[in-house]
Amino acid sequence: MNVKKMVRASLFAALIAVCAWIAVPIPPISFTMQTFGVFLALGVLGGKWGSISIFIYLLLGVTGLPVFTGFRGGVDALVGVTGGYLWGFLVSGLVYWALERFGKLPAMVLGMAACYICGSLWFTVYAGTVGFWGAMMTCVVPYLIPDAVKIGLAHLLSNRIRRALKI
């Protein structure tokens, strides 16, 4: 493994954590900058190393470090109300990795859609009282525009960062 790539993946895992701490608490799902960090990591590092970065972030959180929204950590965060979105980030990375040859922006958009599906499915299981479409209306629709802006910004910045780092 290339040491530079490992260091970059670790740095982006830390960036995702910092982005998780930038939050506006709106029940039931807080508005955070996590998705920006996730897609910036994917855009700069590519699908493979961006996914590794997301995995490192999740691993740090599972071990108890307070890297998730609200300075939470531990397995409880992965099985709580927003747990599906957390592991959905890794699914986003894998989708991005599979589709990046078709273009970064479409891969980001489809990766975000995969995250929405994972999170909404989990929310449906967790809440137990809302169906999948109810979960989508509660947990996805209010975030479509902010997430589109974050993906656009991540796409724009990732191209500039890649040029600056000569990746």
HELIX and SHEET records of a PDB file:
HELIX    1   1 VAL A    3  TRP A   21  1                                  19    
HELIX    2   2 GLN A   34  VAL A   62  1                                  29    
HELIX    3   3 THR A   69  PHE A   71  5                                   3    
HELIX    4   4 VAL A   75  VAL A   79  1                                   5    
HELIX    5   5 GLY A   83  LEU A   99  1                                  17    
HELIX    6   6 GLU A  100  PHE A  102  5                                   3    
HELIX    7   7 LYS A  104  ALA A  127  1                                  24    
HELIX    8   8 PHE A  132  CYS A  139  1                                   8    
HELIX    9   9 VAL A  141  TYR A  143  5                                   3    
HELIX   10  10 LEU A  144  LEU A  165  1                                  22    
SHEET    1   A 2 ALA A  23  VAL A  24  0                                        
SHEET    2   A 2 PHE A  31  THR A  32 -1                                        
END                                                                             
